[in-house]
Amino acid sequence: MPDVLRSGLTLVLVGTAPSRISAAARAYYANPGNRFWRTLHEVGLTPRLLLPQEYARLPEFGIGLTDVAKRHSGVDAALPGHAWAPDELRAKLRAHQPRLVAFTSKRGAAETLGLPTGRLPYGQQPQTLEGCELWVLPSTSPLGQTHFQLAPWQALAARVQALRGNPDAPDGVPAP
């Protein structure tokens, strides 16, 4: 899956690796049971519900996409240890400098930050990642539906809206 990155983005969403369904479809979050696209629209990050095949349109809304395990596909638990490439992710963030980076699962954040998932609450984190405000979100994957919570996604959307309304707002300014 190609990255959807460029300079000037407000938000970069970071997944772990594409599911086998997404890899076969060559589209991010293509599993019909995945709530990703519905969630983006529901919380107001996109003005309409996008199809997975429209993923390349996200920069129109100030949003980018990438993964921590770019060269692999499948469920997180099945990824080999060498699949994770946090240094590559960090380099991409340094190069593009989005305002916010949000992991779409605790596992991807844990692998990047070197922290156990139990030490990562959902929502905005106290530290930054390569100068970017850092967020951890509940997975939209069908495998995690029993743990899905919309509230952290809503808080992120409110923060994005606040930054869009005031691009000079300092990091950590609460959403209105």
N, C-alpha and C positions, 0 to 999 in steps of 0.2 A: 504494500500500500504506500503510495507516495505521500510524503508530508504535505500538509497544507499550511505553509508558513510563509510569512513575509514580515518585513519591518512595519511598525506602526499598528500592530494588532492590539486590541484591548485585552483579549483573553486567548490563551492557548489551552485547549483541553488535551490531557495526556492520558491515553489508554495504556493497557499493558501490552497486548498483542491482538491482532484481529482474530476473531473466531474462525473456525473452518468455513462457516457459511459466508462470513464477510470476505475472507480470502478468495473463495470461489467466485463470489459476486464482484470482487474487486471494488468494494464499496465499504466504507466505514459503517459499523453498527448495522449490518444488513439483515441480521436474524430478525424475522418478523416478531419474535417474542421480546426483543430488546426494546426498552422504553426510551432509549437515548433521544431519538428524533422527536418523539411525542413530548418528552420532558423539556427539551430546548424550546419548543413552541409554547408549551403550557406555562412556563415561567417567564416567557417574554424575551428570551434571547434571540429568537428568530420570529419574524412577523407572520410567518405561516408555517405549516407543517411541511418540512422538506422530506423528500425521498432520499434513501441512502445514496442513490446514484447522483444526487445533487450535492454531495459533500464538498466539491470544489467551489461552491458558491458561498461557503461560510465566511471567507474574508470580506465579502460585501457587508457583513454584519459585524466586522471587527473580530472575528473568531478564527482561530487556527486549530489544526489537529496534528497530533503525532502520537507515537507509542514509545514505551521504554524498551520493548523487545521487538524492534522493527523487522528482524529477519526470521521471525517465527510466527506460527499461528496455533491456535488451540486455547483450551482453558488454562487459566493461570497455574493451577496445580500440576498440570502436565508439562509445563515449560521446563526445559533443562536449566541448570544453574548458569550456564554460559550464555543463555538467551538474553539476559538482562544487560542493557548497555546504558547505565546511568551517565557515564562520562560523555557519551554521544548526545544524550538529551541535554545535559548541562551546556555543551558547546553550542547546540542549536538555540538555547535560550539566551546565551551570551550574544550570539550573532544577531538575533532578531529582537531581543529586549521587549517582549510584551509587557503590559502593565501587570497582568495577572496570569498565573499558571495554576490550573486546577487538575488534579488527578481524578480520573473517573472511577477509581477504586483505591482502597487502602493498600492493596498488594503492590501496585505500581509505585505508590508513594513510599512505602516501606523499603522497597528495593532501591529506590533512588536515594533516600535519605539515610539508609542504614539503621532504621529504627524498627522495632517490632510493631505489627499492626495494632496491637493493644494500646500502644502509646500515642496513637494518632486519632484524635477525635475528628468527627466530621466538622467541616466549616473552615473558617480562616485559621491559619496556623500562626504561632507567634514569630516564627522565623521566616526569612525570605529564601528564595532559591535563585541564585545568580542575579540578585537584585530585583526579582519579580515577587510581588505579593503572592503568597502561597495558600492554596485551598486544597482540601481533601473532600471528595464527594462520595456518596453511596453509589455503588455500581448499579447500572441500569440493566445489567445482564439478566437473562431469565434464571440463571443459576442463583442469583442473589435476591430474587424478588421478595423473599420473606423478610429481608433486612432493609429493603429499599425505604428511604425517607425522602419526601419531596422538600422538606424545610431547608436543608443545606443548599439545594439547588436554587430555591427561592432567594435565599440570602445572597448567594453568588450573583444572581440576576440583578438584585437590588444594588449590589456593589458596582456591577458593570454599568447599570443605568446612572449611578451617581458619577462615575468616571466619565461617561459619555457626556453628561451635563456639565462637568467641570474637569477637563483634562489635566488641569494643574493641581487637582486635589492631592494632598500628600497621602502616602500609603497609610492605611489604618484608619482613614476617615470613615466613620460608620455611615451606612446607607441611610437616607432619610426615611 
